[in-house]
């Protein structure tokens, strides 16, 4: 599990500890016949998340002595408490791993996200300060793994998907697994990207989340271990500020493949997007724009996202692979990406006003 904390105040300083509670609900594609938690359940959860949770939190963060300053219901089943907390205190990435807090989540059917904001940063606003937002692409901003879709186009889905699953769960070193999969894709027609642009689907809530961030003048970025043609397409679709991804070499027609095709190799003229490079993107863009890491927000789902998640002020593993759920600073298995707006103390509905 990550132990990095980019926003640890020095002794004697204060911060706001923001605790957001999400009632577990079925995924967005659940049939309408499914029974959802009723209002009585939500009311009971809200009471548990306020005064009942405070003593439990205090027992885990001593001697920080958290003081509950506000508790609000942001939406049915989504609650947020703000605590004033004095340093020294433990890294909020560790809070959810305490046995008692995990038991609280299970008892009340909740997922809890912890966030730490130094006093003075964004103090004039009721919303969490965020100036840079960086997202993974595959299985995060889009629903698919592009490399698996490439494999599908030549009928080797199972072989490539098996490697992808192991890599995303951290069982294989990422760059090695990427090269192995690319070698299997040699010969895919170069125009495959145009086909994929018609079939790849943008994740539910992604447009709403990015639009919300753009309204707040947040720099938005996609950084992907996938491929530049799709990352650039997604950048245009969502009006992102930057896109970073791997570049593939295209080979001309030959006797074996009488058409332009993927060579099965990466273009070494560009950086290879490995976990360290993803972290570099977060840190270098923050430095370039004079943004403290505490005001960065990162979302991803795979083991190759763990380093950039740990580097961020708020790093959230979204519907992540098993290992990532355990090791990420925070995790959330929400219905749509727009649920992440609640972490800022805001609601998606205000984005429509």
C-alpha positions in Angstrom: 0.0 0.0 0.0 1.2 3.5 -0.7 2.8 5.5 2.1 3.5 8.7 0.2 1.8 11.8 1.3 2.3 14.9 -0.9 0.5 17.2 1.5 1.7 16.3 5.0 1.7 19.5 7.1 4.5 20.2 9.6 3.9 19.8 13.3 1.4 22.3 14.7 -0.3 23.1 11.4 -4.0 22.5 10.8 -5.9 20.9 7.9 -9.4 19.9 7.0 -9.9 16.2 6.8 -12.8 15.6 4.3 -14.6 12.3 4.7 -17.0 11.4 1.9 -19.3 8.4 2.4 -20.9 6.6 -0.6 -23.7 4.1 0.0 -23.0 1.1 -2.2 -25.5 1.0 -5.0 -25.8 -1.3 -8.1 -23.8 -0.3 -11.2 -25.4 2.1 -13.7 -26.4 -0.8 -16.0 -28.3 -2.7 -13.3 -31.9 -3.7 -14.4 -34.6 -1.4 -13.2 -36.2 -4.2 -11.2 -33.3 -4.2 -8.8 -34.3 -2.9 -5.3 -32.3 0.2 -4.3 -31.7 1.4 -0.7 -34.8 3.3 0.5 -34.9 6.7 2.2 -35.0 5.2 5.7 -31.8 3.3 4.9 -30.2 6.6 3.6 -31.3 8.4 6.8 -29.8 5.7 9.0 -26.5 5.8 7.0 -26.4 9.6 7.3 -26.7 9.4 11.1 -24.0 6.8 11.2 -21.7 8.8 9.0 -21.9 11.9 11.2 -21.8 11.7 15.0 -21.4 7.9 15.1 -18.3 7.9 12.9 -16.5 10.7 14.8 -15.4 8.7 17.8 -14.2 5.9 15.6 -12.1 8.4 13.5 -10.7 10.0 16.7 -9.5 6.6 17.9 -7.6 6.1 14.7 -5.9 9.5 14.3 -4.9 10.3 17.8 -3.3 12.6 18.9 -4.7 14.7 16.0 -8.0 15.3 17.8 -10.4 15.7 14.9 -13.2 18.2 15.4 -16.4 17.7 13.3 -17.1 21.1 11.7 -19.8 20.1 9.2 -21.8 17.2 8.0 -24.1 17.3 4.9 -26.0 15.1 2.6 -24.9 15.8 -1.0 -27.3 13.4 -2.6 -29.3 10.3 -1.5 -26.8 7.9 -0.1 -23.8 10.4 -0.4 -22.7 12.2 2.7 -19.7 14.4 3.6 -18.2 15.3 6.9 -15.4 17.9 7.4 -13.1 17.6 10.4 -10.5 20.2 11.6 -7.4 18.3 12.4 -4.1 19.3 13.9 -0.7 17.8 13.0 1.1 15.5 13.4 -1.3 12.9 12.0 -1.2 9.8 9.9 -1.5 9.7 6.1 -5.2 9.6 5.1 -4.3 6.9 2.6 -3.9 4.6 5.5 -7.2 5.4 7.3 -9.4 3.0 5.3 -7.1 0.1 6.0 -7.7 0.3 9.7 -9.7 -2.8 10.7 -12.3 -0.8 12.5 -13.0 1.5 9.6 -13.2 -1.4 7.2 -15.7 -3.0 9.6 -17.7 0.3 9.7 -17.9 0.3 5.9 -19.1 -3.3 5.8 -21.6 -2.7 8.6 -23.2 0.3 6.9 -22.7 -0.8 3.3 -20.5 2.2 2.5 -17.3 3.2 0.7 -15.4 6.0 2.4 -12.9 8.4 0.7 -10.6 10.4 2.8 -9.0 13.7 1.7 -6.7 16.1 3.5 -6.6 19.9 2.7 -4.1 22.1 4.4 -5.8 25.2 6.0 -5.3 28.2 3.9 -5.4 26.4 0.5 -8.7 27.3 -1.1 -9.9 28.7 2.2 -12.1 31.3 0.5 -14.1 28.6 -1.3 -16.5 25.9 0.0 -15.2 23.5 -2.6 -12.1 21.4 -2.5 -9.2 23.2 -4.4 -8.2 21.5 -7.5 -6.2 22.9 -10.4 -4.8 19.9 -12.3 -6.8 16.7 -13.0 -5.0 13.7 -14.7 -6.8 10.6 -15.9 -6.0 7.2 -17.2 -7.8 6.3 -20.4 -8.5 2.6 -20.8 -11.3 1.3 -18.5 -11.4 4.8 -16.9 -12.4 7.6 -19.3 -13.4 4.9 -21.9 -15.0 1.5 -21.2 -12.6 -0.6 -23.2 -9.0 -1.7 -23.2 -7.8 -0.5 -26.6 -5.1 -3.1 -27.0 -7.7 -5.8 -26.5 -9.9 -4.2 -29.2 -6.9 -4.2 -31.5 -6.5 -7.9 -30.8 -10.2 -8.5 -31.5 -9.7 -7.1 -35.0 -7.4 -10.0 -35.9 -9.0 -12.7 -33.7 -6.5 -13.1 -30.9 -8.5 -11.5 -28.1 -8.0 -14.2 -25.5 -4.3 -14.3 -25.8 -3.9 -10.5 -25.5 -6.6 -10.0 -22.9 -5.0 -12.6 -20.6 -1.7 -10.6 -20.6 -3.6 -7.3 -20.2 -5.5 -8.6 -17.1 -2.3 -9.8 -15.5 -0.5 -6.6 -16.2 -3.3 -4.3 -14.9 -3.4 -6.3 -11.7 0.3 -5.9 -11.2 1.3 -9.5 -11.9 3.5 -8.6 -14.9 6.0 -5.7 -15.4 4.1 -3.2 -17.5 6.6 -2.4 -20.2 7.5 -6.1 -20.8 3.8 -7.0 -21.0 3.2 -4.2 -23.5 5.9 -5.3 -25.8 4.7 -8.9 -25.6 1.2 -7.9 -26.6 2.4 -5.5 -29.4 4.4 -8.3 -30.9 1.2 -10.3 -31.3 -0.5 -7.4 -33.0 2.0 -7.1 -35.9 0.1 -6.9 -39.1 -3.0 -5.1 -37.9 -4.1 -2.7 -40.6 -3.0 0.9 -39.9 -6.5 2.3 -40.5 -7.8 0.3 -37.5 -7.9 3.5 -35.4 -10.7 4.9 -37.5 -12.7 1.7 -36.9 -12.0 1.9 -33.1 -13.2 5.5 -33.0 -16.6 4.3 -34.1 -16.8 1.4 -31.6 -15.0 2.6 -28.4 -17.4 4.1 -25.9 -16.8 7.0 -23.5 -17.4 6.0 -19.8 -20.7 7.1 -18.2 -20.2 10.4 -16.4 -16.9 11.3 -18.1 -18.3 14.1 -20.2 -20.0 15.6 -17.1 -16.9 15.3 -14.9 -14.6 16.9 -17.5 -17.1 19.7 -18.2 -17.4 20.4 -14.5 -13.6 20.6 -14.2 -13.3 22.8 -17.2 -15.9 25.2 -15.8 -13.6 25.5 -12.7 -10.6 26.2 -15.0 -8.9 23.0 -14.0 -6.2 21.7 -16.4 -7.4 18.3 -17.7 -5.1 15.6 -18.9 -5.3 12.0 -20.2 -2.1 9.9 -19.8 -2.4 6.4 -21.1 -0.3 3.3 -21.4 -2.4 2.8 -24.5 -1.9 4.5 -27.9 -1.7 8.1 -29.2 -4.3 7.9 -31.9 -7.0 7.1 -29.4 -5.7 9.4 -26.7 -5.7 12.3 -29.2 -9.2 11.4 -30.3 -10.4 11.3 -26.7 -8.7 14.6 -26.1 -10.8 16.1 -28.9 -14.0 14.4 -27.7 -13.8 15.6 -24.1 -11.9 18.9 -24.9 -9.0 18.0 -22.7 -5.9 20.2 -22.4 -3.2 17.5 -22.9 -2.9 13.9 -24.0 0.1 11.6 -23.5 0.3 8.0 -24.8 2.5 5.5 -26.5 3.3 5.9 -30.2 3.4 2.8 -32.5 5.5 2.4 -35.6 3.6 1.8 -38.9 5.2 -0.4 -41.5 4.7 0.0 -45.3 3.1 -2.8 -47.4 5.2 -5.9 -47.9 4.8 -9.5 -49.2 3.4 -10.7 -46.0 1.1 -7.7 -45.3 0.2 -6.0 -48.6 -1.1 -2.9 -46.8 0.2 -0.3 -44.2 0.2 -2.1 -40.9 1.3 -2.0 -37.2 4.9 -3.1 -36.9 4.4 -4.6 -33.5 6.9 -2.1 -32.0 6.9 1.2 -30.2 8.3 4.3 -31.7 11.4 5.0 -29.5 11.3 8.6 -30.6 8.7 9.1 -27.9 8.6 8.3 -24.2 7.2 4.9 -23.3 4.2 5.5 -20.9 5.2 3.3 -18.0 4.1 4.0 -14.3 7.1 6.3 -13.7 6.3 8.4 -16.7 2.7 8.7 -15.6 3.9 10.1 -12.2 6.3 12.4 -14.1 3.4 13.9 -16.1 1.6 14.8 -12.9 4.6 16.2 -11.2 6.0 18.1 -14.2 2.7 19.7 -15.2 2.1 20.8 -11.6 5.6 22.3 -11.5 5.2 24.0 -14.9 1.9 25.7 -13.8 3.0 26.4 -10.2 0.4 24.1 -8.8 1.0 22.5 -5.4 0.6 18.7 -5.5 -2.1 19.1 -2.9 -4.3 20.7 -5.6 -3.9 17.8 -8.1 -6.5 15.1 -8.7 -5.7 11.8 -10.3 -8.0 8.9 -11.4 -7.0 5.5 -12.7 -7.8 1.8 -12.5 -4.7 -0.3 -13.1 -1.5 -1.1 -11.3 0.4 1.2 -13.7 -1.6 4.1 -12.2 -0.5 3.5 -8.6 2.6 5.8 -8.7 0.6 8.8 -10.1 -2.3 8.1 -7.7 0.2 8.3 -4.8 1.8 11.5 -6.1 -1.5 13.4 -6.2 -3.2 15.4 -3.5 -6.2 13.3 -4.1 -5.7 10.0 -6.0 -8.7 7.8 -6.5 -8.7 4.3 -8.0 -11.9 4.1 -10.0 -13.6 0.6 -10.3 -10.1 -0.7 -10.1 -8.4 -4.0 -10.4 -8.2 -6.1 -7.2 -4.6 -5.2 -6.3 -5.2 -1.5 -7.0 -8.2 -1.4 -4.8 -6.0 -2.5 -1.9 -2.9 -0.4 -2.7 -4.3 2.9 -4.0 -4.5 5.9 -1.7 -8.3 6.0 -2.1 -10.8 3.9 -4.1 -14.4 4.3 -5.3 -16.6 1.9 -7.2 -19.3 4.4 -8.1 -22.1 4.3 -10.7 -20.7 7.0 -13.0 -17.5 9.1 -13.1 -19.7 12.2 -12.3 -19.9 10.7 -8.7 -16.3 12.0 -8.3 -17.7 15.5 -8.3 -19.0 14.9 -4.8 -15.5 14.6 -3.5 -15.1 18.3 -4.1 -18.1 19.1 -1.9 -20.2 19.8 -5.0 -22.9 18.0 -7.0 -23.2 17.1 -10.7 -26.6 18.9 -10.8 -24.9 22.3 -10.2 -22.9 21.7 -13.3 -26.2 21.8 -15.3 -27.3 25.1 -14.0 
